[in-house]
């Protein structure tokens, strides 16, 4: 990154350095965007093929489900039930299975909660950005507890900052 002025034996001015840094940063950002576009294009093709395979599998699964339903109804008919009652029993069994699956799903959904640690660290990061001279230097994510110099930082930030401003 030599400029014409630095070739002449003098140091580049602050304005020239800022212009070089701005140009390089702009080029870097453009290159990163192009790389992201290329990667996303490849992933989009792969995702499209995956979706197509899932649709084909779902269609085949639906056909198998229909065939299984007919088989179960005919099995009950073979066991001595009239055809009407056999298919009604098949439908009741499917509804019972659907009800059980619904109960399992609802109990799983009730266990869900918001990502509290992430919310807290984002709040702490916002507070730090509003007041970065809170007695620490460096980025909010790079800080660790005293005495843990050899270990990587914990997923939660600002554990040693004391009370934070919200």
HELIX and SHEET records of a PDB file:
HELIX    1   1 UNK A    4  UNK A    7  1                                   4    
HELIX    2   2 UNK A   14  UNK A   78  1                                  65    
HELIX    3   3 UNK A   83  UNK A  110  1                                  28    
HELIX    4   4 UNK A  116  UNK A  130  1                                  15    
END                                                                             
